[in-house]
Amino acid sequence: MWGRRLMWIAWPAFLVAAVLEMIVFALVDPSDLHWFGSPLALSREAVYTLAFFVFWGLTVASSALTTLLAVPPSEL
């Protein structure tokens, strides 16, 4: 049951993170990003990768919270 629940969390979060990645980087060029006033010292691919994992982590947290709130108290 936990494996199924994990997939209920991870798979939709993965899809949403992929869509967010496409939308954000269609509008933003990673080479134009700055961190505390200085340009990022990362390649475009590194920025894409880090951003994807940040997006995925945030959407996993959101999906996990939704799943946790949907669990009846008797199952906790």
N, C-alpha and C positions, 0 to 999 in steps of 0.2 A: 504494500500500500504506500509506503514512503517513497519508493522509486517512482511510482505513478504520480504522486503528488509533486515530487521534484521536477518531473517533466512538465506538469501543469504550470510550474513556475518558470523553468528555464527556457522552454521552447517559445512561448509567447514573448518573453523578455528578449530573446535573441532576435526575433523578427522585428520587434519595435526598435531595438537598438540599431538594426540594419537600416531601417527606414529613417531613423533620426540621423544616422551617419550620412546617408545620401542627401537628405534635405540640408543639413548644416553645411556640408562641404560642397554642395552645389552653389551655396551663397558665400562661403568663406574660403579664402585661399590660405592654407596652413603657413605659407612663407610670409604672410602679412601679419601673423599673430605675434604679440609681444607679451612678455612676462615681466612685470614690474619695470616697464619702460625699456627693456632690452629685447631684441629679437630672440626667439627660441633657438636653441642650439641643437635642434632635432631635425631630422629629415622629414619630408612630407609623409613618407610611409610610417615613420614612427609616430607622428602626430595623429594620423588616421587610426593607427592601431591603438594608441593610448585612449583616444576619444571613444573608439568603439567599446573598449572595455569599461570606461567610465559610464557610458550610456547603458551598457549591459548591466553593470552593477546597480545603477539606479533603478532600472526597470525590474531587475530581479528583486530588489528590496520592496518595490511597489507590489509586485505580484505575490511575493511571500507574505506581505502584510495582508493582502486581500484573502489569500488562502487561509492564513491563520485566523482571520476574523470570521471565515465561513465554517470553521470547524466547530461542531457542537461541543459544549463544555464537558459532556460525558466522555468524549474521546481524548481530552487532554489529560 
